[in-house]
Amino acid sequence: MNHFIYHNPVKVYFGKDQLCHLGEELSKYGKRVLLTYGGGSIKKIGLYDKVVNEIKKSGLELYELSGIQPNPRIDSVRKGAQICKDMKIDVLLAVGGGSVLDATKYMAAGACVDFDPWDFFSKCAPIEKALPVITIPTLAATGSEMNDGGVISNPETKEKIGRSSPRLFPKVSFLDPTNTFTVNSYHTACGSVDIMSHIIEVYFTPEPDLYMLDTFMEGLMRTVIKYAPIALKEPDNYEARANLMWTSSWAINGFIDGGKQHEWSCHSMEHELSAIYDITHGLGLAILTPRWLEYCLDENTVGKYYQFGTNVFGIDPKIEPMTVARKSIDMLSEFFFDTLGLESTFSKIGIQEEDFSFMAKRACGGKIIKGFKPLGQKDIEEIFKMCL
């Protein structure tokens, strides 16, 4: 294993009735607050009123930016960054799903530069400073509330690009599982797949790992497999929602990396799908992941699948490893498509073969994704065909 440094500075308030601390936390960073959110669901569930009340009780000045869309657009980032500059915003408060949180992080960075925020992605412009961000997630999925990354889409160029920087860690996050009670079954399912994918992308890598981290990741995956179906059947089941929410945070806060060098093959491929077709990220990952695992399975990689099948899905360890491996892929597919009820093929969601070559080339940057199994353009095209 490789040596590593782990540092996560995010302060988390977890559980019910923690918003009483919101005003004091915002006040640490100034007086002027920009509240960002999406299409208005936070108003329907009463969260908006609670947040605004806490802000006003603390004597803070409130500004708002709503309408942040799924697969967040660079236009929202530009608007937010400009508001921050014009209104001299001190701190940003993101309330919503991962798209709201991701966009807000880059508003915070964009407020501190004099160039177009898209340069952070298209030109890899340095992120040297960002305004403080506090988050209140309303969906268990992206883990943005406890990490330093985000993914932004540009509809004009049909690109969706991820980036991270230590300056983008939220200062504080308020994780209340009750805020996810009204998430519908589709987005609960897609969020659960996103959590699973964040773990699988790290778990299935060619480098040897710490046994401790492997068992930790296996426990996280078993948690999703156990509680996602309960959340679908009982949307207001606190135990289920709490387990999914905390698993979401720990799936992608850097802890499970353990110094491993890894490239996220499925995420690279899926970003091209949602960049062009604007599909839900978790849905794209659900369709891609089992086919990617099937494509990468061979005599050299089978050991990790055997470990996955026996430790996550409880397959009999006495069964021959290659059989366990194939069964583990089948069981993951059953979980995504039968238990969670997501569509299983590209053809069912309108993704066309004519775009495969273009998407595959951009997914690998015309080179090789050096992931669990190295993937070039032709490899990715084959995986796309398996998804039809």
N, C-alpha and C positions, 0 to 999 in steps of 0.2 A: 504493500500500500504506500501511497505518497503522504508526505507530511502536509499539514494544512493549518490555516488559521480560521477559526470560526468566531464571528462577532455579529450578533443581532441586537441592535439597540432599541427595538420597538417595545414600548410599554403597552401592555394589554390589560384592559378591564374586561373580564369574561363573566357573562351571566346576566340575569335580569336586573333591572333597576339600577344600572350603573351610570346612566346619563346625568345623574346628579353631580358627577365629577367633570362634566364636559366644559362648563364655564371656566372652572379653575384651570383646566389644562389649556384651553384656548388662550386664556389671559396671560399665560406665561410667555406668549409669543407676540403679543401686541393687542391692539384695539379693533382693527379692521379685519373682518372675516368674510371670505368669499365662500358661500355655500354652493356646492355643485351637486347636481342630481340628474336623473334621467327623465323618463316620460311622465312622472307624476304618481307612480305607485306608492311612493313614500307618504304622499298626502292621503291616499285611500286607507292606508293602514294606521294613520295617526302619528307616524314617526316624525313627519315634517313639523307638526305643531309642537311636539315634545322638544325637538331640537331648537326650533325658533324661540320657544319659551326659555330654555336654558341660556341661550345666547343673550336674549334681552335682559334676563334677570341679572346677568353679569355685567350689564352696562356696555356691551360691545356693539360696534357698528356692523350691520349685516348687509351684505351684497349677495346677489344670487346669479347663478347661471344654470339653467335647466336645459332639457332636451338632448342630453348626451346619449348617443345611440349605441346599440350593441356593435361589436367590432368598431370601437371608437374612432371617429374621423379626426384627421388633422385639423379640420376647420374648427371643431370644438376646442381643440388645444390652442389654436390661434386666438379665438375669442376670449378664452379664459386668461391667457397670458396678457392680452391687451387690457382687459378689465383690471388685472392686478397692477399693471403699470399706471393706468389712468386714475384708479381709485386709491393708489398707494396701499394695496392690501398687505397685511402683515402675516396672515396665516390662512390656509385653505382647508375647508372641511368637506370631504367627499362622503356622500351618503348614497349608497346604492350597490349595484353589482360590480364585478371586476372591471367592466368597461368604464364606469364612472371613476373608479379608483385609479386605473391606468392613465386615463386622460388627465386627471387632476395632477398626478405626479409631473407630467410633462408641461402642464400649465405653470406649475411651480418653478420648473427649470426655465421655461420659456420667458417667464417674467424677469429673469435675471440676465438676459442677453439681448443684443440689438439685431440679431439675425432671425430668419424664419425658423420656427421650431422644427420644421421638417428636416432641417439640416442635421439635427441630432441623429436622424435615421439615414438619410440619403448620403450624407457626407461624413458621418460619424463625428460630428462636431463635439468637442469636449463638453462634458457636463461638470462645470467647476463650482456651481452654486445653485441652490434652489431654495425657494421659500418653504417654511415648515408646512407639513401636511398632516392632518388628523383624519382618520377614516372611521366610518360606521358601515360595515358591509351588511348587505341584506340578502346575500346569496352565498352558499358554500360552494366554491368552485376554483377561482383563480389563485387564491392565497395572496392576493396583492396587498392585503392588510398587514402582512408581516414579511414582505420582501422588498427588494430594491429595484424591481423590474416593471416593465409594462410593454404592451404591444399596441401599436397605432396603425390605422389603415389610411391610405390615400386613394380615394376613388378615382382621382384624375389619372394616376399612374398605375392603378390596379395593383398596388403593393400593400403588404401587411408585414411590418417589421418590428421585431422585439429588440429591446435595449435595456441595459441595467447600469446602475451607478450607485455607489454607497451613499450618495447625496439624496437619493430618492426613497430611502427608508422612511416610512411614516414615523412621526414622533410618538404618536399614541393611536391605538385602535380600540374601539369599543365593540366587542363581540357579544351580541345578545341573540341567542338562538330563536327567541320569540319573533325577532324581526324577519325570520325566514319561514314562518308558519304559512304565509299566504303564497309562497312560491309554488307555481303550478307543477303538475307532474312532469311535464316535458322539460322544464328548466331544472327541476330537481334531478332528473335523470341525466341531462347533459352536464350539469355541474358535478355529479358523481363520477361520470366518465372522465371529466377534466382532472379531478383529484387522482383517480386511478392512473391516468396517463402521466401525470407529474412524477408519480412514484415509479412506474414501469420504465420511463425513460432513463432513470438513474439505476434501477435494479438490473436491467438488462444491458450491461456494459461489459466489454472484454477484460477490463482490469480486475484483479482480485480485490475483494472488499473486506472490511471489518465484519466479522461474524455478528457483532453487536448491531451494526447498522442494517445488515441483511434481515435480522430478526425484527428490528424496529420497522423496517419497510413492510415486511410480511404482516406484521400486526396492523399497520395502517391499512393495508389492502383488505385484510379480513374485516376490519371495522366498516369499511365502505360496503363490502359485500353483505354484511349483516344488517346494517342500518338503513341503507338506501331503500330497500324494499319496504321497510317499516314506515319510512317517511312518505313513500308513495301512497301507502294505504291509510296512514294516520298523519296527515300533514301537520297537526299540532302536537305531535308526540315530542315532548321536550328532550327526552333522552336521545332519541334518534337524531333530531336536528342539532343538538349540542355535540354529539359525536362526529357528525359530518362537518360541522363548522370548525372544530378544533383540528380534525384530521386535515382539512383543507389548508389550514395555516401551516401545519407541520410538514405537509407534503412538499412544500416549495419555499421554505424559509432558509434553505441552505444547509440545514443540519444533516440531512441524509447524504449529502454529496461526499463527505469524508475524504476530500482530496482527490477524488477520481476525476480524470479528464473524460468528459463525455459530451457528445453532440446529440441534440434531441431530434432524432430522425423524423418521428411522426409529427412533431410540431412544425418542423420545416416544411414538410409536405402539406400539412393541413392549412398552414397560413396561406398557401397559394390557392387552396380551395375557397376559403372564406374571403380572400382578397378579390376574387373574380365573381364568385357566386353569392357572397354575403350570407353564407349559411352559419348556423350556430357552431361555435368552435368545438364544443363537446360532441356534437353529432358527427362532425367530420372525423374527430379522433376515434369515435366508436367504430366507424366503418373502416378506418385505416389500420388501427392497431392490431387486430387479429390477423389481417393479411400480411402486415409487416412482420409479425412474429412467425407466421408460416413461411414467409420468404427467407427469413434469416436462419431457420432451423436446419442444422446439419450435424454431422458427427462431432464437429469441433465446438458447437454451441449448445449441444443437447443437455449438458450438465446443469446449466442455469434453468432450463425449462423443467427439468426433473425436480430441482429444488423448489421452483415456483409451484408446480403441480402438487407436490406432496405437502408443502408447508402452508400454502395459501388455500388450495381447494381440497386438501385432505385426501388426495388420491393415494391408494395403497402403495407404499414404497417398495413392496416386493415385486411390483410389476416392472417389466423391462423398460429402461429409461426412454427410449424413443416412443414407446406407446404412451408412457406418462406425458411426454412432451406434447404429443398430438392431442391427447385428451385434455390437457390443460388449456390449449388454444380453443378447443371446442367448448369448454366450460366457461371461458372468458366471453366467447361469442354468445353463448346462451344467456349469460348475465346481462350483457349489453342489449341484446335484441329481444330476448324473451322476457326476462325479469323486468328490465327497465323499459322495455317497449319501444325502443328506438328503431328507426329504419335501418336496414342492413346493407343497402347497395347504393351506388352512385345513381343508377338509373331511376331509382325511386325518388330521388331528390333533384333530378334534373341536371346532373353534372355530365357533360358530354365528352366523348373520347377525342373529339377533334382538338380539345384544349390540353390534352395530356402532355404532348411534347413540350409546349410552351411552359406549362406549370412545372414539369419535371426539371427542365433546364434551369428555371429560376430557383427551384427548391434547393438545388445543389450548387447554385452559382456557377454552373458550367464546369464544376470540378467534382470533388468526391465528398460526401458526408461520411466522416470517419466515425461512425457510431458503432453499435453492437456488431454490425456487419457493414463494411464499406459499401456505400451506395452511390453509383453514378447515375447519369440521366436515364440510361436504358433500364437500369434496375428499378428506378422509381416509376418509369412508365409501365413496367411489368406489374408492380404493386398496384398501380392505378387500375390496370386491366383486371386484376384479381378482385377489385372492388365493384366492378360493373354488375 
